[in-house]
Amino acid sequence: MAHPRSDRRRFLRAVGAGGVAALLAPAAPGLALAAPGAQASAPAYTLPPLPYAYSALEPYIDEQTMILHHTKHHAAYVAALNGALASYPAWQGRDIVDLLYHIEDVPEAVRTTVKNNGGGFLNHAIFWATMGPGGGGQPVGPLADAIRATFGDFATLQAHMNDAASKRFGSGWAWLVLDGDGALQVIGRSNQDAPVMEGYAALVGVDVWEHAYYLKYQNRRADYLKAWWNVVNWESVGLRYAQARAVLA
């Protein structure tokens, strides 16, 4: 089933910046952005706070990794994104999903910088929002039904995600996404390439940049991936799935 571009944008926004902001607590000012084209008096993008303590994902993801990952790496993407757009007021303050979806329209001089750092900004916001203490287990409800219909069972989904993540050469992500026809897919992408740039709504992703796991797991990416499933907040992921399905319906 084909969807007009405007409908696809609405679909992506449902589980993009607005969806992340709704799932982060307290409110995520970095995702409550000005209207497209508005020039903000302060930096348009700010670092969204974590909805839990830095130590909350122990023992699976250690506190020091979380501190560095959020306050250094994620913050650096935010700063670089603001810096890249500082001379382009027409692009400042756009919804991050809208900005990345139209990445080919971004001025060529800063397009790569915006892609890399805007992707890092959005990807990490989704990453934090779809993890949490007391996570793990399996999804329930409509998302669980969709996973069974697509992959056969949850274990097969895990195998596909682990395979995509373990085979990602160098830095990147593995994602469970929803496409514009309502189908689930597992994809792997390099660096900070955001699924929204290809028209996918990202439901949950695992970061396999070394800074996401090296302090605790060193070169043992497989051990990190096994541990990561214990912090996935399936209630949050299920809400993102429901948002996207509601727009498609």
MIDOSE-1310 file (N, C-alpha, C; in nm, 2 decimals, decimal comma, always signed):
residues 249
mahp	+0,08/-0,12/+0,00/+0,00/+0,00/+0,00/+0,09/+0,12/+0,00; +0,07/+0,21/-0,10/+0,15/+0,33/-0,11/+0,09/+0,44/-0,02; +0,18/+0,52/+0,03/+0,14/+0,64/+0,12/+0,20/+0,76/+0,06; +0,12/+0,87/+0,05/+0,17/+1,00/+0,00/+0,28/+1,04/+0,09
rsdr	+0,37/+1,13/+0,04/+0,48/+1,18/+0,12/+0,44/+1,25/+0,25; +0,33/+1,32/+0,24/+0,28/+1,39/+0,36/+0,23/+1,29/+0,47; +0,17/+1,19/+0,43/+0,13/+1,08/+0,52/+0,25/+1,01/+0,58; +0,35/+0,99/+0,50/+0,47/+0,92/+0,55/+0,54/+1,01/+0,65
rrfl	+0,54/+1,14/+0,63/+0,60/+1,23/+0,73/+0,53/+1,23/+0,86; +0,39/+1,23/+0,85/+0,31/+1,22/+0,97/+0,34/+1,09/+1,05; +0,35/+0,98/+0,97/+0,38/+0,85/+1,03/+0,51/+0,85/+1,10; +0,61/+0,91/+1,04/+0,74/+0,91/+1,10/+0,75/+1,00/+1,22
ravg	+0,68/+1,11/+1,22/+0,68/+1,20/+1,33/+0,61/+1,14/+1,45; +0,52/+1,05/+1,43/+0,44/+0,99/+1,54/+0,54/+0,91/+1,63; +0,64/+0,85/+1,58/+0,74/+0,78/+1,66/+0,88/+0,84/+1,65; +0,88/+0,97/+1,61/+1,01/+1,04/+1,61/+1,03/+1,13/+1,73
aggv	+1,06/+1,25/+1,71/+1,09/+1,34/+1,82/+0,97/+1,35/+1,92; +0,85/+1,37/+1,87/+0,74/+1,38/+1,96/+0,72/+1,26/+2,04; +0,73/+1,14/+1,98/+0,72/+1,02/+2,05/+0,82/+1,00/+2,15; +0,94/+1,04/+2,13/+1,05/+1,02/+2,23/+1,02/+1,12/+2,34
aall	+0,98/+1,24/+2,31/+0,96/+1,34/+2,42/+0,85/+1,29/+2,51; +0,75/+1,22/+2,46/+0,64/+1,18/+2,54/+0,69/+1,06/+2,63; +0,79/+0,99/+2,60/+0,84/+0,88/+2,67/+0,95/+0,91/+2,77; +1,01/+1,03/+2,75/+1,11/+1,07/+2,85/+1,05/+1,15/+2,96
apaa	+1,10/+1,12/+3,08/+1,05/+1,19/+3,20/+1,17/+1,24/+3,28; +1,17/+1,37/+3,33/+1,07/+1,47/+3,29/+1,08/+1,51/+3,15; +1,00/+1,61/+3,11/+0,99/+1,65/+2,97/+1,13/+1,67/+2,91; +1,14/+1,63/+2,78/+1,27/+1,64/+2,71/+1,28/+1,77/+2,63
pgla	+1,34/+1,88/+2,69/+1,34/+2,01/+2,61/+1,41/+2,00/+2,48; +1,50/+1,91/+2,47/+1,57/+1,90/+2,34/+1,49/+1,84/+2,23; +1,37/+1,79/+2,26/+1,28/+1,74/+2,16/+1,15/+1,82/+2,15; +1,14/+1,92/+2,23/+1,02/+2,01/+2,22/+1,07/+2,13/+2,14
laap	+1,07/+2,12/+2,01/+1,14/+2,22/+1,93/+1,05/+2,33/+1,87; +1,11/+2,43/+1,82/+1,04/+2,54/+1,76/+0,98/+2,50/+1,63; +0,89/+2,58/+1,58/+0,82/+2,55/+1,45/+0,93/+2,55/+1,34; +0,90/+2,48/+1,23/+1,00/+2,47/+1,12/+1,03/+2,61/+1,07
gaqa	+1,16/+2,64/+1,06/+1,20/+2,77/+1,01/+1,22/+2,88/+1,11; +1,18/+2,85/+1,23/+1,19/+2,95/+1,34/+1,33/+2,97/+1,38; +1,37/+3,09/+1,41/+1,51/+3,11/+1,46/+1,50/+3,13/+1,61; +1,56/+3,04/+1,69/+1,56/+3,04/+1,83/+1,66/+3,13/+1,89
sapa	+1,63/+3,19/+2,01/+1,73/+3,28/+2,07/+1,84/+3,20/+2,15; +1,80/+3,07/+2,18/+1,90/+2,98/+2,24/+1,92/+2,87/+2,14; +2,02/+2,78/+2,17/+2,04/+2,67/+2,08/+1,91/+2,59/+2,06; +1,89/+2,56/+1,93/+1,76/+2,49/+1,90/+1,75/+2,35/+1,96
ytlp	+1,86/+2,28/+1,97/+1,85/+2,15/+2,02/+1,93/+2,14/+2,15; +1,87/+2,07/+2,25/+1,94/+2,06/+2,38/+1,94/+1,91/+2,42; +2,03/+1,87/+2,51/+2,04/+1,73/+2,54/+1,92/+1,69/+2,63; +1,85/+1,59/+2,58/+1,74/+1,54/+2,66/+1,78/+1,47/+2,78
plpy	+1,72/+1,49/+2,90/+1,76/+1,42/+3,02/+1,73/+1,27/+3,01; +1,80/+1,19/+3,09/+1,76/+1,05/+3,10/+1,64/+1,04/+3,19; +1,55/+0,94/+3,16/+1,43/+0,92/+3,25/+1,46/+0,83/+3,37; +1,59/+0,81/+3,39/+1,63/+0,72/+3,51/+1,77/+0,76/+3,54
aysa	+1,82/+0,71/+3,66/+1,95/+0,74/+3,71/+2,06/+0,67/+3,62; +2,18/+0,73/+3,62/+2,29/+0,67/+3,54/+2,32/+0,53/+3,58; +2,29/+0,50/+3,71/+2,32/+0,36/+3,76/+2,21/+0,26/+3,74; +2,10/+0,31/+3,69/+1,97/+0,23/+3,69/+1,98/+0,11/+3,60
lepy	+2,07/+0,10/+3,51/+2,08/-0,02/+3,42/+2,18/-0,12/+3,46; +2,24/-0,09/+3,58/+2,34/-0,19/+3,64/+2,26/-0,32/+3,66; +2,32/-0,44/+3,65/+2,47/-0,46/+3,62/+2,49/-0,47/+3,47; +2,39/-0,45/+3,39/+2,40/-0,48/+3,24/+2,47/-0,37/+3,17
ideq	+2,44/-0,25/+3,20/+2,52/-0,13/+3,15/+2,57/-0,05/+3,27; +2,70/-0,03/+3,28/+2,75/+0,03/+3,40/+2,73/+0,18/+3,40; +2,73/+0,23/+3,53/+2,71/+0,37/+3,55/+2,81/+0,46/+3,47; +2,94/+0,43/+3,48/+3,03/+0,51/+3,42/+3,01/+0,52/+3,26
tmil	+2,98/+0,41/+3,20/+2,95/+0,41/+3,06/+2,83/+0,50/+3,03; +2,73/+0,49/+3,11/+2,61/+0,57/+3,09/+2,64/+0,72/+3,11; +2,72/+0,76/+3,20/+2,76/+0,90/+3,22/+2,83/+0,95/+3,10; +2,93/+0,88/+3,06/+3,01/+0,92/+2,95/+2,93/+0,92/+2,82
hhtk	+2,85/+0,82/+2,80/+2,77/+0,81/+2,68/+2,67/+0,92/+2,66; +2,61/+0,96/+2,77/+2,51/+1,06/+2,77/+2,57/+1,20/+2,77; +2,65/+1,23/+2,87/+2,70/+1,37/+2,89/+2,81/+1,41/+2,80; +2,88/+1,31/+2,74/+2,99/+1,34/+2,65/+2,96/+1,32/+2,51
hhaa	+2,92/+1,19/+2,47/+2,90/+1,15/+2,33/+2,77/+1,21/+2,28; +2,66/+1,19/+2,35/+2,53/+1,25/+2,31/+2,54/+1,40/+2,31; +2,59/+1,46/+2,41/+2,60/+1,60/+2,42/+2,69/+1,66/+2,31; +2,79/+1,59/+2,26/+2,87/+1,63/+2,15/+2,79/+1,64/+2,02
yvaa	+2,71/+1,54/+2,00/+2,62/+1,54/+1,88/+2,53/+1,67/+1,88; +2,47/+1,70/+2,00/+2,39/+1,81/+2,01/+2,46/+1,94/+1,98; +2,58/+1,96/+2,04/+2,66/+2,08/+2,02/+2,70/+2,09/+1,87; +2,74/+1,98/+1,81/+2,78/+1,99/+1,67/+2,67/+2,02/+1,58
lnga	+2,55/+1,96/+1,61/+2,43/+1,99/+1,52/+2,40/+2,14/+1,53; +2,39/+2,19/+1,65/+2,37/+2,34/+1,66/+2,47/+2,42/+1,59; +2,60/+2,38/+1,60/+2,70/+2,45/+1,54/+2,69/+2,45/+1,38; +2,65/+2,34/+1,33/+2,64/+2,32/+1,19/+2,53/+2,41/+1,13
lasy	+2,42/+2,43/+1,21/+2,31/+2,51/+1,16/+2,31/+2,65/+1,20; +2,41/+2,69/+1,27/+2,42/+2,83/+1,33/+2,41/+2,93/+1,22; +2,46/+2,90/+1,10/+2,46/+3,00/+0,99/+2,34/+2,98/+0,89; +2,25/+2,89/+0,93/+2,14/+2,86/+0,84/+2,01/+2,87/+0,92
pawq	+1,96/+2,99/+0,95/+1,85/+3,02/+1,04/+1,72/+2,95/+0,99; +1,71/+2,93/+0,86/+1,59/+2,87/+0,81/+1,58/+2,72/+0,85; +1,69/+2,66/+0,89/+1,69/+2,52/+0,92/+1,70/+2,50/+1,07; +1,72/+2,61/+1,15/+1,73/+2,59/+1,29/+1,59/+2,57/+1,35
grdi	+1,59/+2,48/+1,45/+1,46/+2,46/+1,53/+1,36/+2,37/+1,46; +1,40/+2,31/+1,35/+1,31/+2,22/+1,29/+1,30/+2,09/+1,37; +1,18/+2,03/+1,37/+1,16/+1,90/+1,43/+1,27/+1,81/+1,37; +1,34/+1,74/+1,46/+1,46/+1,66/+1,42/+1,43/+1,55/+1,32
vdll	+1,31/+1,50/+1,33/+1,26/+1,39/+1,24/+1,24/+1,46/+1,10; +1,18/+1,57/+1,10/+1,16/+1,64/+0,97/+1,29/+1,68/+0,91; +1,38/+1,73/+0,99/+1,51/+1,77/+0,94/+1,59/+1,65/+0,87; +1,59/+1,54/+0,94/+1,66/+1,42/+0,88/+1,59/+1,36/+0,77
yhie	+1,45/+1,37/+0,77/+1,38/+1,31/+0,66/+1,41/+1,39/+0,53; +1,43/+1,52/+0,55/+1,47/+1,61/+0,43/+1,62/+1,63/+0,42; +1,70/+1,54/+0,46/+1,84/+1,56/+0,47/+1,90/+1,60/+0,33; +1,84/+1,55/+0,22/+1,90/+1,59/+0,09/+1,87/+1,73/+0,05
dvpe	+1,78/+1,80/+0,13/+1,75/+1,94/+0,10/+1,83/+2,03/+0,19; +1,90/+1,97/+0,29/+1,99/+2,05/+0,38/+2,10/+2,11/+0,29; +2,14/+2,23/+0,32/+2,26/+2,29/+0,24/+2,38/+2,20/+0,24; +2,43/+2,18/+0,12/+2,54/+2,08/+0,09/+2,66/+2,10/+0,18
avrt	+2,69/+2,23/+0,22/+2,80/+2,26/+0,30/+2,80/+2,19/+0,43; +2,68/+2,17/+0,49/+2,67/+2,12/+0,62/+2,59/+1,98/+0,62; +2,55/+1,93/+0,51/+2,46/+1,82/+0,50/+2,52/+1,70/+0,57; +2,65/+1,67/+0,55/+2,71/+1,55/+0,61/+2,72/+1,57/+0,76
tvkn	+2,75/+1,69/+0,81/+2,76/+1,71/+0,95/+2,62/+1,70/+1,02; +2,52/+1,75/+0,95/+2,38/+1,74/+1,00/+2,34/+1,60/+1,01; +2,37/+1,52/+0,90/+2,33/+1,38/+0,90/+2,39/+1,31/+1,01; +2,52/+1,33/+1,03/+2,59/+1,25/+1,14/+2,55/+1,29/+1,28
nggg	+2,54/+1,42/+1,30/+2,52/+1,47/+1,44/+2,37/+1,47/+1,47; +2,28/+1,50/+1,37/+2,14/+1,49/+1,38/+2,10/+1,35/+1,41; +2,16/+1,26/+1,33/+2,13/+1,12/+1,35/+2,18/+1,07/+1,49; +2,29/+1,12/+1,53/+2,34/+1,08/+1,67/+2,25/+1,14/+1,78
flnh	+2,19/+1,26/+1,76/+2,10/+1,32/+1,85/+1,97/+1,23/+1,86; +1,91/+1,21/+1,75/+1,78/+1,13/+1,75/+1,80/+0,99/+1,79; +1,90/+0,92/+1,73/+1,92/+0,78/+1,77/+1,94/+0,76/+1,91; +2,02/+0,85/+1,98/+2,04/+0,83/+2,12/+1,92/+0,86/+2,20
aifw	+1,84/+0,96/+2,16/+1,72/+0,99/+2,23/+1,62/+0,87/+2,23; +1,61/+0,80/+2,12/+1,53/+0,68/+2,11/+1,59/+0,57/+2,20; +1,72/+0,56/+2,19/+1,80/+0,46/+2,27/+1,76/+0,47/+2,42; +1,78/+0,59/+2,48/+1,75/+0,61/+2,62/+1,60/+0,58/+2,65
atmg	+1,51/+0,62/+2,56/+1,37/+0,61/+2,59/+1,32/+0,47/+2,59; +1,39/+0,38/+2,52/+1,34/+0,24/+2,50/+1,43/+0,15/+2,58; +1,50/+0,20/+2,68/+1,56/+0,12/+2,79/+1,51/+0,16/+2,92; +1,54/+0,08/+3,02/+1,50/+0,12/+3,16/+1,52/+0,01/+3,26
pggg	+1,53/+0,05/+3,39/+1,54/-0,05/+3,49/+1,42/-0,14/+3,50; +1,45/-0,27/+3,53/+1,34/-0,36/+3,54/+1,29/-0,40/+3,40; +1,38/-0,38/+3,30/+1,34/-0,42/+3,16/+1,36/-0,56/+3,13; +1,37/-0,59/+3,01/+1,38/-0,73/+2,97/+1,25/-0,80/+2,95
gqpv	+1,25/-0,93/+2,95/+1,13/-1,01/+2,92/+1,10/-1,00/+2,77; +0,97/-1,01/+2,75/+0,92/-1,01/+2,61/+0,81/-0,91/+2,59; +0,79/-0,86/+2,47/+0,68/-0,77/+2,45/+0,54/-0,84/+2,46; +0,44/-0,77/+2,48/+0,30/-0,83/+2,49/+0,21/-0,75/+2,40
gpla	+0,09/-0,79/+2,38/-0,01/-0,72/+2,31/+0,02/-0,72/+2,16; -0,03/-0,61/+2,09/-0,02/-0,60/+1,95/+0,13/-0,61/+1,89; +0,22/-0,56/+1,97/+0,36/-0,57/+1,92/+0,41/-0,71/+1,92; +0,37/-0,79/+2,03/+0,41/-0,93/+2,03/+0,34/-1,00/+1,92
dair	+0,22/-0,97/+1,89/+0,15/-1,04/+1,78/+0,22/-1,01/+1,65; +0,26/-0,89/+1,63/+0,33/-0,85/+1,50/+0,46/-0,92/+1,49; +0,53/-0,93/+1,60/+0,66/-1,00/+1,60/+0,64/-1,15/+1,56; +0,54/-1,21/+1,62/+0,52/-1,35/+1,59/+0,48/-1,37/+1,44
atfg	+0,40/-1,27/+1,39/+0,35/-1,28/+1,25/+0,47/-1,26/+1,15; +0,56/-1,18/+1,19/+0,67/-1,14/+1,10/+0,79/-1,24/+1,11; +0,83/-1,27/+1,24/+0,95/-1,35/+1,26/+0,93/-1,49/+1,31; +0,80/-1,52/+1,35/+0,77/-1,66/+1,40/+0,76/-1,66/+1,55
dfat	+0,86/-1,60/+1,61/+0,86/-1,59/+1,76/+0,97/-1,49/+1,80; +0,96/-1,46/+1,93/+1,05/-1,35/+1,98/+1,20/-1,39/+1,97; +1,23/-1,52/+2,00/+1,37/-1,57/+1,99/+1,43/-1,54/+1,85; +1,35/-1,56/+1,75/+1,39/-1,53/+1,61/+1,42/-1,39/+1,59
lqah	+1,33/-1,30/+1,64/+1,36/-1,16/+1,64/+1,50/-1,12/+1,70; +1,52/-1,18/+1,82/+1,64/-1,16/+1,89/+1,76/-1,20/+1,81; +1,75/-1,32/+1,74/+1,86/-1,37/+1,66/+1,89/-1,28/+1,54; +1,78/-1,22/+1,48/+1,80/-1,13/+1,37/+1,87/-1,00/+1,42
mnda	+1,82/-0,95/+1,53/+1,88/-0,82/+1,58/+2,03/-0,85/+1,62; +2,05/-0,96/+1,69/+2,19/-0,99/+1,73/+2,28/-1,01/+1,61; +2,23/-1,07/+1,51/+2,31/-1,09/+1,39/+2,34/-0,96/+1,32; +2,24/-0,87/+1,31/+2,26/-0,74/+1,24/+2,36/-0,66/+1,32
askr	+2,35/-0,67/+1,46/+2,44/-0,59/+1,54/+2,58/-0,64/+1,54; +2,60/-0,78/+1,55/+2,73/-0,84/+1,55/+2,80/-0,83/+1,42; +2,73/-0,82/+1,31/+2,80/-0,82/+1,18/+2,82/-0,67/+1,13; +2,78/-0,57/+1,21/+2,80/-0,43/+1,18/+2,95/-0,40/+1,19
fgsg	+3,02/-0,39/+1,08/+3,16/-0,37/+1,08/+3,19/-0,23/+1,13; +3,27/-0,22/+1,24/+3,30/-0,08/+1,29/+3,18/-0,04/+1,38; +3,14/+0,09/+1,36/+3,04/+0,15/+1,45/+2,90/+0,15/+1,38; +2,80/+0,15/+1,45/+2,67/+0,15/+1,40/+2,56/+0,10/+1,49
wawl	+2,45/+0,06/+1,43/+2,33/+0,03/+1,51/+2,26/-0,09/+1,44; +2,18/-0,16/+1,52/+2,08/-0,26/+1,47/+1,94/-0,21/+1,52; +1,85/-0,21/+1,43/+1,72/-0,15/+1,46/+1,60/-0,25/+1,43; +1,50/-0,24/+1,51/+1,37/-0,29/+1,47/+1,28/-0,17/+1,43
vldg	+1,24/-0,18/+1,30/+1,17/-0,06/+1,25/+1,03/-0,10/+1,19; +0,95/+0,00/+1,17/+0,82/-0,02/+1,10/+0,83/+0,06/+0,97; +0,79/+0,00/+0,86/+0,79/+0,07/+0,74/+0,65/+0,13/+0,71; +0,64/+0,21/+0,61/+0,52/+0,28/+0,58/+0,40/+0,20/+0,54
dgal	+0,43/+0,07/+0,52/+0,32/-0,03/+0,49/+0,28/-0,11/+0,61; +0,34/-0,07/+0,73/+0,30/-0,14/+0,85/+0,37/-0,27/+0,88; +0,48/-0,29/+0,81/+0,56/-0,42/+0,83/+0,68/-0,39/+0,91; +0,71/-0,49/+1,00/+0,83/-0,48/+1,08/+0,95/-0,53/+1,00
qvig	+1,06/-0,47/+1,03/+1,19/-0,52/+0,97/+1,30/-0,50/+1,07; +1,40/-0,58/+1,05/+1,53/-0,56/+1,13/+1,63/-0,51/+1,03; +1,70/-0,40/+1,06/+1,80/-0,34/+0,97/+1,92/-0,31/+1,05; +2,04/-0,31/+0,99/+2,16/-0,26/+1,05/+2,21/-0,14/+0,97
rsnq	+2,26/-0,04/+1,04/+2,30/+0,08/+0,97/+2,44/+0,13/+1,03; +2,52/+0,19/+0,95/+2,65/+0,23/+0,99/+2,64/+0,37/+1,06; +2,74/+0,39/+1,15/+2,76/+0,52/+1,21/+2,64/+0,57/+1,28; +2,59/+0,69/+1,25/+2,47/+0,74/+1,31/+2,36/+0,76/+1,20
dapv	+2,36/+0,69/+1,09/+2,26/+0,69/+0,99/+2,13/+0,66/+1,06; +2,03/+0,75/+1,05/+1,90/+0,73/+1,12/+1,80/+0,67/+1,03; +1,73/+0,57/+1,08/+1,63/+0,50/+0,99/+1,53/+0,60/+0,92; +1,50/+0,71/+0,99/+1,40/+0,80/+0,93/+1,45/+0,86/+0,80
megy	+1,58/+0,86/+0,77/+1,62/+0,91/+0,64/+1,58/+0,82/+0,53; +1,55/+0,69/+0,56/+1,50/+0,60/+0,46/+1,35/+0,58/+0,47; +1,28/+0,65/+0,55/+1,14/+0,64/+0,56/+1,09/+0,54/+0,66; +1,18/+0,49/+0,75/+1,14/+0,39/+0,85/+1,11/+0,46/+0,98
aalv	+1,02/+0,41/+1,06/+1,00/+0,46/+1,20/+1,08/+0,36/+1,29; +1,17/+0,42/+1,36/+1,26/+0,33/+1,45/+1,18/+0,30/+1,58; +1,17/+0,17/+1,61/+1,10/+0,13/+1,73/+1,19/+0,11/+1,85; +1,30/+0,04/+1,82/+1,40/+0,01/+1,92/+1,53/-0,02/+1,85
gvdv	+1,64/+0,03/+1,90/+1,77/+0,00/+1,84/+1,88/-0,02/+1,95; +1,98/-0,10/+1,91/+2,09/-0,12/+2,00/+2,22/-0,06/+1,94; +2,28/+0,02/+2,02/+2,40/+0,10/+1,98/+2,52/+0,01/+1,99; +2,60/-0,01/+1,88/+2,72/-0,10/+1,88/+2,84/-0,02/+1,85
weha	+2,84/+0,12/+1,87/+2,96/+0,19/+1,88/+3,04/+0,15/+2,00; +3,17/+0,14/+2,00/+3,24/+0,09/+2,11/+3,22/+0,17/+2,24; +3,20/+0,30/+2,23/+3,18/+0,37/+2,35/+3,05/+0,33/+2,43; +2,96/+0,26/+2,36/+2,84/+0,21/+2,43/+2,87/+0,09/+2,52
yylk	+2,98/+0,03/+2,51/+3,00/-0,10/+2,59/+3,14/-0,13/+2,63; +3,24/-0,05/+2,58/+3,38/-0,10/+2,59/+3,43/-0,10/+2,73; +3,39/+0,00/+2,82/+3,44/+0,00/+2,96/+3,41/-0,13/+3,03; +3,29/-0,19/+3,01/+3,25/-0,31/+3,08/+3,29/-0,43/+3,00
yqnr	+3,26/-0,43/+2,87/+3,27/-0,55/+2,79/+3,39/-0,56/+2,70; +3,47/-0,45/+2,70/+3,59/-0,45/+2,61/+3,55/-0,49/+2,47; +3,62/-0,59/+2,41/+3,59/-0,63/+2,27/+3,48/-0,73/+2,26; +3,41/-0,76/+2,37/+3,31/-0,87/+2,37/+3,17/-0,82/+2,34
rady	+3,16/-0,78/+2,21/+3,03/-0,72/+2,17/+2,92/-0,82/+2,19; +2,94/-0,95/+2,17/+2,83/-1,05/+2,19/+2,78/-1,05/+2,33; +2,87/-1,04/+2,43/+2,83/-1,03/+2,57/+2,75/-0,91/+2,60; +2,79/-0,80/+2,54/+2,71/-0,67/+2,55/+2,57/-0,69/+2,50
lkaw	+2,56/-0,75/+2,38/+2,43/-0,77/+2,31/+2,34/-0,86/+2,40; +2,40/-0,97/+2,45/+2,32/-1,06/+2,54/+2,27/-0,98/+2,66; +2,35/-0,90/+2,72/+2,31/-0,82/+2,84/+2,20/-0,71/+2,80; +2,22/-0,65/+2,69/+2,13/-0,54/+2,65/+1,98/-0,58/+2,65
wnvv	+1,95/-0,70/+2,61/+1,81/-0,74/+2,61/+1,74/-0,74/+2,75; +1,82/-0,73/+2,85/+1,77/-0,73/+2,99/+1,73/-0,58/+3,03; +1,76/-0,49/+2,95/+1,72/-0,35/+2,98/+1,62/-0,29/+2,88; +1,58/-0,37/+2,79/+1,48/-0,31/+2,69/+1,35/-0,29/+2,76
nwes	+1,29/-0,17/+2,75/+1,16/-0,14/+2,81/+1,05/-0,17/+2,70; +1,00/-0,29/+2,71/+0,90/-0,32/+2,60/+0,77/-0,25/+2,61; +0,74/-0,20/+2,73/+0,62/-0,11/+2,73/+0,64/+0,02/+2,65; +0,76/+0,07/+2,66/+0,79/+0,19/+2,58/+0,79/+0,16/+2,43
vglr	+0,86/+0,05/+2,39/+0,86/+0,01/+2,25/+0,72/-0,02/+2,20; +0,64/-0,08/+2,28/+0,50/-0,11/+2,24/+0,42/+0,02/+2,22; +0,45/+0,12/+2,30/+0,38/+0,25/+2,28/+0,42/+0,31/+2,15; +0,55/+0,31/+2,12/+0,60/+0,36/+1,99/+0,53/+0,29/+1,87
yaqa	+0,52/+0,15/+1,89/+0,46/+0,08/+1,78/+0,31/+0,11/+1,77; +0,24/+0,13/+1,88/+0,10/+0,17/+1,87/+0,08/+0,31/+1,81; +0,17/+0,40/+1,84/+0,16/+0,53/+1,78/+0,17/+0,53/+1,63; +0,27/+0,45/+1,58/+0,29/+0,44/+1,44/+0,17/+0,37/+1,37
ravl	+0,12/+0,26/+1,43/+0,01/+0,19/+1,37/-0,12/+0,28/+1,37; -0,14/+0,36/+1,47/-0,25/+0,45/+1,48/-0,25/+0,55/+1,36; -0,14/+0,60/+1,33/-0,13/+0,69/+1,22/-0,15/+0,62/+1,09; -0,10/+0,50/+1,07/-0,12/+0,43/+0,95/-0,27/+0,39/+0,93
a	-0,33/+0,37/+1,04/-0,48/+0,33/+1,03/-0,56/+0,45/+0,99
